[in-house]
């Protein structure tokens, strides 16, 4: 599952609307929606803003990848 979809699941589970996140972060709602549905990648700046808006650490939705 991509990071955007993990964030979307978190928002749904915690009753936080995408509109609220969009308003707090100033990320346009259509752009945010595309990212949360896995249709575009979030920039790290956007990711930081979203984590701040929902009051979680930036490590919440990331899992380290092991080198092959």
C-alpha positions, 0 to 999 in steps of 0.5 A: 500500500502506498503512503498516500493510501495509508494516510487516507486509511488513517483519515477515514479511521479517525474521522478526519476529512480530506477537506480539513487536511486540504484547508490546514495544509493549503494543498489543493483538494484535487491534488491531495485526493489524487495523492491519497488515492495513489494516482500521484506521489506526494512530495516530502514537503506535502507529506510533512504538512499532512503529518503536521495537520493530523498531529503524527510524526513523519515516521507514522506512514513510512517503513524502512526498506532494506537494500537488496 
